[in-house]
């Protein structure tokens, strides 16, 4: 079912805002709301080297707002509007940002919340979901569970050594040109065990993954699914790579995620 066709389209209202994390970090965001007030919202978490205006975030907003579900999309610190800080980004700061997103929505009276994380955003969503038992639905698009492993597999030994000596990585979603990032980020990744957080997730969880994903190892997805102790579903998109680059693959992926949110956020 295409969630975009189940209700009459209603125009939404997009409001730029900033919210603060526990460490005082200011995060630029966009709150997209239906024309009729709602207490339902989905937090949208973009991937590595992307930003809040990713095509997945924008399309999910287009699909959800007509169903009376708001969305909040924001930039991870070091990406998007704060890209100048990318060399010193950290997972801890990102965790604090996502907690801040929950808090700003709850302060606005939104109490039926969903969370969708793409790739790196999936990692942060897994870590956060276990800390928010009131979360009503979780959607994971090609999520990375062990980012340190994924980085090693993507870069290979020589590039990892070059990263350690130069504090630069190749742009894995662009032309491969060097991007400054402290090697300390990889060392921080080694300290996180997202698999340990998975059993604490209570929200019904959908995983959407491409059968030809070249970034996230399939064993990570299999272990994620096996470790979840809640209502869960794994949807493979046949032939899709990490970017869901072909129109039909992208449509299937976004529709699956949107429908999952509609089902769990609008039910009694």
N, C-alpha and C positions, 0 to 999 in steps of 0.2 A: 504494500500500500504506500502511496506517495503522501506523506503527511501534509504536503503543501496543498493538496486538493480536497481535504476533508472539511474545511471551513471556508467561508467567504473571506477573501483577503481584506484585512483592515490595516490602514497605514499605521506605522509605529513612530515613536519619537526617540531620537538619539540625543543623549546628553553627555558631553565630555565632563569628566570629573577626575579628581585626584583623591586617593585615599592613602593613609599612612600605615606602615607596618609597626611592629612592636619596637623596632630599633629607630623609628622615626623616618624611615625611607619613604619618600613620596612617590607614588605609582600613578602614572597617567592611564586612564581607562575610559571606556565608552559604555554607558548604560543604555541599552535599547529596550524601550517599554511599549507595550500595546497602548492603543488609544484609551482603553478602559483600564482603570487601576487594577493591579494584580499583586498577589503575594507569592507568586511563583517566579523563579529565576534560575537560569543555568549559567554557571561560571564556565567560561571558555578559555582554555589554556593552550597557547600555541607551542610550536616545536622549537628546536634548537636552530639558531640563526634565522629565525622568522620574526614575526611581530603580531600585534593584536589585530591587524587588518588582513590577516591571512585569508585566503579564499575559503578555507574550511570554516573559519570563524564567521565570515560574512554570510556564507550560504546557510549555516545553521541558524543564524539570526533571522534570515529571511523565512526559514521554515518554521521556526518556533513562535515568533511574535504573533502571527495570525491565530495561533492557538491560545492566546492569552498568557504566554510565557515570555518573560523578559530575559535578556542575556546581558552578561557583564563580560567584556573582553578587555584585557590589559596587557601591557608589555612586561616581560621578565626584565629585571634589572640587568642592563648591559645589552639589551636588544631594543629594537624599535626606537622610540624617542630618547632612550638613554644609551644608545649604542656606543657612545664615547667611553662608557664605563665597562665595555665588554672584556677588556684584558684582565679585569679584577673581579669578574662575576663569581658568585658562589651559590651552591645549592642551599645553604642555610638562609641566605638573603631571599631566595626564591620561596622557600618554605614560609618565611615570615610574610612575604607578599600575599601568598595564597590565604594565609590565616586572616590577613587584613581584608581581603576580598569578602570572606565569609562575614566578618564583623560589620563591614559597611552595609552589606545587604540586610543583615539582621537588624541593624539600627534603623533601617527603612521599613521594617515590618514584614520583610519577606521571609517566610518560614517554611516554604516548600521548595527546597533547593536541590538542583542537580549539578553535576560536574562532568565536563568533557575535557579530556587531555589528549593532545596529539604528540606522539613520539616522546621527546623530552618532557613535554607537558603531561604525558601519561605517567612518567616517573613521579613527578611532583604530585599528581592526582592520587596515585597509589599511597604515597607517604602521608598525604593530607586526609584522605578518606577514612583511614583507620582512626584518625583523631576527631572525626565529626560523625558520631553515631546517628545524628538526626538527618544526615544526608539521605535523600529519597531515591536517587538514581546516580549511577556512575557509568560513563561511557569512555572507553579507551580506544583510540585510533592508533594502530600500529605502535603500541606503547613500548618504550624501552624500560626494562626492569633492572638490568645490571648495566649501567651506563659505562662503567670502567671497561667491562668486557667488550661492549659494542665499539668503544673507541679503539681498543687494541685491535680488534678484528678489521675495522674499517681502515685504520691507518697503516697497520703492519709495523714490524719491529724498527725498520729504518726511520720511518716518519715519527714514531714514538720517541726515538732517541733524538731526532732533530728538534722535536717539540721541547724536550727536556733541556736542550742546550740553547735554543733560540727563543723559547716562549712564544712560538707561532705555530698555528695549525693550518692545514689547507681548508679552504672553504668547500665543505663537502656537498653543499647544495647549490654552489655557484660554479665559477670557472676554475676552482682549485687554487686561486692565488692566496698567498699567506695572509692569515688573520691573526692579530696579536691576542694571545690568551695565555695567562700564566700557567705553567705546568702544575702549580699548586692546585688548580682546579681538578686535574686528574687524581692527584693524591687525595683530595677531599672526596671524590667519588668512591675511592676505595674504602672509605670509612662508613658508607651507607649500605645497608642490607635491606632493600625493599621487599625481598621475599619474606623477611621476618614480620613486615607490616601487613602483608596480605591477609593472614587469618583474622585480623582485627576489622576488616572491612565488612560492614553489615548491609550496605546499600546494594540492591540488585545491580549487577554489573554486566555490561555488554562489551565484548572485545571485537573490534573489526580489524581484519588484517589481510594484506594482499598475499597471495600465494607466491608471488615473485619478489617479495620485499628483500631488497639487497642490503639493508642497513641493520634490521633487527633480526637476530638469529631465531629460527623457529623454536629451538628448545626453550628459549626464554618465554615464548607465548604458551607453550605446552605446560611448562612448570607453573606459570601464572594461573592458568585455568585450573590445574590440578590442586593448587594451594588455596584457591578461593573457597570459602565455606558458606557462601550466600547464594541466592538465586543468581544464576549466571548463564551466559550464552556466548558462544564463539561463532562469529560469522566470517568465513573466508570469502574474499572477493577474487574470483578466479582470474589469474593473469595479471593482477595489479601489482605494481611496484610500490616503493615507499611513498611516492608522491601521488598515487592514484591519478596518473597523468591523463588517461583517456576519459572522455566525457562520461561514458556509461559507468565506468568504475567509480568515478567521483560521485555520480548521482546515487549509485547504490550505497556507497559508504555514508554519505551525508543523510540520506533518507533513513538508513538503519539507525543511526545515532539519534536523529530527530524523533523518530517514532518511539524509540525506547524512552526518551525523555517525556514525550506526550503521554505515553501509557502510564508512567509511574508518577508524574507530577499532577496530572489532571484526574486521576482516579480518587475515589473517596478515601 
